[in-house]
């Protein structure tokens, strides 16, 4: 639903909707980042937890660098060819479509830990 909000707030042209989008996205990103680490720790073997979290943060840094680099290139191209309003709409649409595409990945994440009847943690088999 967040991706649809981004797209529709841009189409509406209301700046305050884009501000609300940024606020909700920031809170959502904070929540997701705080939930991913416990998930990684649940999935990782006990002796590899540091490695798994290190790989996660490494990928997060590399992807952040690549996204910033590509965002700069795209913005540079758009600045030369469009006015600022059209450029903002295009950038928000690219972001919204990207959110839609990546949101489908959450459907493929299995539950990492289940609690059995004896209140013990057991690895999920599904």
N, C-alpha and C positions, 0 to 999 in steps of 0.2 A: 504494500500500500504506500510505502514511503516513496518508491520510485514513481508511482502514479502522481503523488502529490507534487513532486518536483516538476514533472512534465506539465501538469495542469496549472501549477502556479506560474510557470513561464508563459504558457499560452494566454492566461488571463491578463498578464502584464501588470499585476499588482505587486509593488515592491514589498509590501508588508507580508504577503504570502511567501515570497522568497526568503524573507527574514525568518518567518516561522519555520520554513523548511530547513534553513541552516541551523536553527536552534534545536529542532527535533533530530536532525541528522547527527549533530554533535553529541546529544544525550545518548542516542542510540549507539553511536560508535563507542562511547565510553562504557556503556553496558556490555556490548559485545566483547570489547577488549578484556573486560574483567571476567567474562564467562569463558573465554577461550583458554586461558591459562589453566584453570582447574580441569577443563576437559582434556587438555594435553597431558596434564599430570596423571589423570585417571587412565588414559590410554597407554601411556609410556610404561615400559618395564621399569621397575624400581631403580635399577642401576643405570638407566639411560635417561632419566628425567631431565637432567641438566643438558644433555645433548639435544633432546627434543625441544626444550624451550629455547635453547640457543639457535637451533635451526629455524624455529618459528620467528624469533626476533630478527634473525639475519634476513629471512625472506621478506619480513615486513619492512626492513630498512631498504633492501634492494628494490622492492616493488614501489615504495614511496619515492625513491630516487628516480626510477624510470617514469612513474606517473608525473612527477614534477617536471622532468625533462620534456616528456611528450606534451604535457599541458602548456609549457612555455612555447614549444614549437607551434602547436595549434593556435595558441593565442596570438603569436606573432603573425601567422598567416591571416588570421581573422581580422586583426587590427588594420592590416594593409588593404583588405578587401571589403570591409563592412563598417557601418557606423556602430557606436558603442552599444546601443540598444539591441540591434540585431546580433551582435557578437555575444552579448550576455545570454540571449535566448538560445543561440546555438550551443554555447558552453553548458548551459543548464540542461538542454535536451541530450547532449552527449553524456552528461553525468547521470541523468535519469534513466536513459537507456542502458548505461553500464550497470546501474543498480538493479534494474530489472533482470538483466542477464545473470549477474552474480547471485541474485536472490534464489535462483533455482538450485544452486548448490546446497542450500540448507536442507532441501528435501532428501538429500542423500547421506546426511550425517546420522549415524546410529547413536543410540543412547550408550554412553560409555560404561556406566556403573549402575547396577540394579541392587536393590536391597531385598534379601530373601526373607522368609517368614521368621527366621531367628534374628532378624535385624543385623545381618552380616552383609558386607559388601561382596558381591560376586560379579565377575566380568560378564557383560552382556554377550549372548551367543547369537543374537540376530544381526 
